[in-house]
Amino acid sequence: MQHLTHELLLWILLYADDAVIITRTAEQLQAAVLATDLAFSQWGLVISVPKTKVMVIGPATADAAELDIRCQGQTLEAVDNFKYLGSMMASDASLDAEVANRLKQAGHAFHSLQTAKFWRDPRIAVPLKLKVYVTVVLSILLYASRMESLQPMSAQALRYKKRKAPSSLQLNSKRSQSELGKSQTLDLGDGAKVIYQPEGFSQEECGALFDQLQADVKWEQREITVMGRKVMQPRLVAYMAEHEQLVMTYSRTTLIPTPYTPAVLAIKAKLEELSGESFNSCLLNLYRSGKDHVSWHSDNEVLYGPNPTVASASFGAERHFLMRQNADHTKKHSFLLGPGDLLVMKGTTQQHWMHSVPKRARVEGERISLTFRKVVAPECGVPLEELLTTSKAAASEG
């Protein structure tokens, strides 16, 4: 990015609070200082005259003390050396090696930041960008911090540190919802609404649940039929329910349920508390990377009844959950679901809205989602009450 002022080309500086102008002659320096001051004023920046110094570096015909370089009507102080980042910069062009390395590394970091989509996205507020700048760039410049590029597996290991999975998961049931992320309700109109609660589980709980779901669930990739073509499902799935007869069929593939695991039961209890509903089945999805996805659809299968409640929990990598209205695709909502985030679709949502989890090329970590529903009309044709009664009787006899 460049700015042309009085026929002098000025490059935007790497660091907003530090600048250096290097010229061969005093006349060039004076012109550059005036041009810089003018350009800065157009950007809302002000040069601090007391902090600005003039120094002659290396062999030169002029003496710094004899130079009369002016800025904002004042003569800039001429010096033989000055402190910078705790090191002494001298007229012989020497600079502490560590500080020189910091400048170089901070420059690389800022270049990486400038080329990131985050930095160029106009929707992201400037104050947030400045906070990232301070964290990424100034920490290197001032404190010699290091910026490392994490490989996907390293990032996953940092986020979900492996720990020994307990034989039975113990969650803090006494902790109220108000102590976690506050839930928000979005009215979509026509009787449809969404409840969203970020951080429904603590970081420790998210890590333990993620580990148990990876270890205890039998994940498989199923063949499905889409528009008459047989394809492999773009994710791994598993299905659990309260009764073995609560099978689920979609895209011409039938899922036979297995019993709930302790981790799934813990998540189920949390979502039932949030939604005020009870559930008897759970579809689990494992997204191995940003390539795995779910296309636009509604959960309007007959076995769930006319207005089913669908409650979901997310663990692992962040993924976008999109919603769009059936009648008007320009009406959309987007949720960035991260570890422990909970989302409940209620009322007529499945009648009037569709949802999807799109591909995201930059996402490399794994994500696990659990979606709970209540089967009210089992595919086997046996009434739900009769199935549950039979199940309880068999359990008591055992």
C-alpha positions, -999 to +999 in steps of 0.1 A: +000+000+000+014+033-010+007+070-005+019+098-028+025+132-012+043+161-028+058+137-053+075+116-026+066+080-023+060+070+013+056+033+023+032+026+051+053+019+081+055-015+098+050-001+133+025+027+139+045+041+168+080+039+153+093+053+121+127+058+104+135+080+075+168+075+057+181+099+031+215+108+015+213+146+020+199+171+045+176+186+018+161+151+010+156+145+048+138+178+053+115+171+023+108+136+035+100+148+071+075+174+058+059+149+034+056+123+062+041+148+086+015+157+060+007+121+051+004+111+088-020+140+094-043+127+067-043+093+085-051+109+118-015+103+131+007+130+148+045+130+149+059+135+184+085+162+179+102+158+213+108+121+206+120+126+170+158+127+166+182+134+138+214+114+135+241+112+109+251+076+103+285+065+089+309+087+070+293+120+062+303+155+052+277+171+075+278+173+113+245+163+130+247+193+153+248+217+123+216+202+107+185+223+109+157+198+102+123+212+111+089+195+118+057+213+128+077+246+130+102+232+155+139+221+150+145+184+156+172+175+181+204+162+166+221+133+185+250+109+182+231+080+197+197+071+213+181+041+230+157+019+211+140-012+226+166-012+254+196-011+231+218+018+220+217+028+184+248+048+175+260+069+146+283+041+135+252+022+125+257-004+152+226-020+168+223-048+193+220-081+174+190-092+194+171-060+187+179-063+150+166-098+151+134-087+169+128-061+142+133-087+115+110-112+131+083-086+139+085-076+103+079-111+091+050-115+116+033-083+104+037-094+068+019-127+077-008-107+094-013-084+065-017-113+041-043-131+063-080-129+054-087-117+089-067-085+084-083-077+051-119-085+061-138-052+063-164-068+085-140-072+114-137-041+136-105-021+137-102-023+175-101-061+173-075-060+145-054-037+167-056-062+196-043-089+173-016-066+161-004-059+196-005-096+205+012-109+173+036-081+164+044-059+194+050-089+217+078-100+193+091-064+190+091-055+227+096-088+245+113-111+219+083-135+218+082-161+191+054-168+166+052-205+158+032-221+130+013-251+144+008-282+124-028-295+124-020-323+149+000-300+172-029-275+173-053-303+180-031-316+208-028-282+224-066-276+223-075-311+235-047-323+257-050-360+260-058-373+294-068-406+309-105-411+303-124-417+335-145-449+338-176-428+342-177-391+333-185-368+362-199-334+352-206-306+376-244-309+377-247-283+404-233-256+382-262-235+368-265-224+331-258-188+342-223-199+353-216-210+317-223-191+285-256-173+285-282-188+261-298-167+234-332-173+217-336-163+181-372-159+169-374-169+132-411-162+128-440-185+120-434-205+152-398-213+145-370-205+169-334-213+178-318-214+212-280-209+211-257-213+241-220-209+237-197-228+260-223-251+275-194-272+288-162-261+304-128-265+286-120-295+308-153-311+301-150-305+264-116-322+264-128-352+283-160-356+262-141-353+229-116-380+240-143-403+251-164-398+220-134-406+198-125-437+219-159-452+227-180-446+196-178-470+167-175-446+138-182-457+102-186-441+068-219-452+051-229-454+015-259-432+008-281-425-023-282-389-035-303-381-065-302-417-077-264-420-073-247-441-046-219-421-029-199-424+003-212-401+030-188-371+034-182-377+072-183-406+097-215-413+116-228-433+145-263-438+159-276-444+194-310-447+210-330-459+240-344-489+221-329-511+194-362-508+174-357-470+170-340-474+137-334-444+114-334-444+076-323-415+054-309-414+019-317-451+016-294-461+044-307-476+076-289-470+109-294-496+137-289-479+171-265-489+198-268-481+235-258-447+248-223-443+262-217-423+294-204-393+275-235-392+253-258-395+283-240-365+299-245-344+268-281-355+265-289-344+300-274-310+293-294-305+261-326-317+278-321-291+305-315-263+280-344-272+256-370-284+282-375-315+260-367-352+263-349-372+236-346-409+228-322-409+199-288-394+189-271-391+156-234-385+159-212-370+131-174-369+130-160-344+105-124-354+099-114-321+082-129-291+065-137-313+035-163-333+054-197-316+054-235-318+055-255-304+025-287-284+029-316-304+044-344-303+070-349-329+097-385-335+087-386-373+087-420-389+097-406-407+127-399-374+145-435-360+141-446-327+126-426-302+146-396-320+161-370-304+184-335-310+173-308-303+198-271-304+190-237-301+208-203-295+192-168-305+202-135-301+184-127-277+155-150-247+149-174-251+120-201-228+105-237-240+110-258-222+084-296-218+082-318-205+054-355-200+049-372-223+024-394-196+010-366-170+007-330-181+005-318-146+011-329-149+047-300-166+064-284-171+098-249-183+105-235-198+138-198-205+143-200-235+166-170-242+188-162-267+216-191-270+240-215-249+220-251-259+221-279-252+196-315-262+197-340-258+168-376-258+180-412-253+169-418-251+131-381-247+122-379-279+103-410-269+082-397-235+072-359-237+074-330-258+061-296-261+076-261-272+066-224-275+076-205-264+045-170-273+035-142-251+048-108-256+031-088-240+059-103-262+087-080-292+094-090-303+129-116-329+137-151-319+149-177-341+166-214-331+166-243-349+184-279-342+174-306-354+197-342-360+186-373-378+199-387-406+178-425-405+181-434-428+152-409-457+150-403-471+115-410-506+128-447-497+131-449-505+168-462-476+189-435-459+210-453-465+243-455-503+236-418-504+227-408-487+259-431-509+280-416-540+264-381-527+270-388-520+307-404-554+312-374-571+296-350-552+318-369-561+350-369-598+341-331-596+334 
